[in-house]
Amino acid sequence: MASMHDDDFPSVYQEVASLDDASLKDLLMKHLDRYSLRRGDFTLKSGRKSSWFIDSKATACHPQGMLLVGELLTRRLPAGVEGIGGLTMGADPVAFSVGAISTVSGRPLFTFSVRKTVKDHGGGGRIAGLLPVGSNVCICEDTVTRGTSIFEAVDVAETSGAMVAFVTAIVDRGGTVGAMCKERSIEYSPLVTAIDLGFDYEGS
């Protein structure tokens, strides 16, 4: 089995906790470049062609990537945010990393997952996990381009009685979600953008 340890990245929480935000972001971009970013000829979900593709889950599910994402995003969340989640499966590794890191860092947050379809047995509905009525939450995603998954999750969370205060993603490759959030008076801040990685936005 291949080793999941990479000497270029922190491997214990105390290491990431000691770094400032700029250093964490630099490490996250380096991790994304090494584990998630591919250059070539790709067809996106929208059918459009692109010279690059990023699978942010490869970073979000890597043990050292989890530390970087969880710590940086926990710091980024505004005061008053009580929980984090989003549309399965893109949001799941992001939310669960934040849930673990936030607890270790002394700011425990609950997590939830939005199912893609209504569950027709058990408790039913589209929410798995914890989403108390009246809670202030963050909706997250691994990568956003047009914002479809983000706003599907926003709508489900609000219909379920939560208040969406913040939206984020590991990588914003589209550049359109910020304006969409502004229209709905939701704060938006991705961890990394296409511009940060040296590419143009492709969401229009």
C-alpha angles and dihedrals in degrees: 000000000000117000116252092204118105116183091213093069136055114264102189131052095241089063096054092041090059094055126089122239095260092053091048092051091049090052092047091053090049091050092048091050092050101041110018112028123088127181123206138072114327138169111219127216088262091057093250122132121241138180092221140040130191126199100191090181088074087065097035091054096042110099094233092041089054090058093051095045095042096048098042094046094045088056091047096055115103120242110270097039106127104178145012136213145120147176115334128273105010094051099040102083090042095050095043093049090051091047091055097041094044090055093049091048093052100256103096116199128187120232136214141176128219112221117223091230135024114273108238097199139046111016092345125205131095101276122094119183125011125338110150117200110258095021123138111235146179120229112211140182136183096234129002127197110154098004097239096132093041094055094042086058092044091054094048093048092050092046087053090058102262126124116231108218101164141023126198145159136192089238130016106200096163107053094211104093095077093063091044090054092047090056088058096040093246120142114238131194124156120201094230133009134206087250091056088055094049100258137110121252113263105189102101 
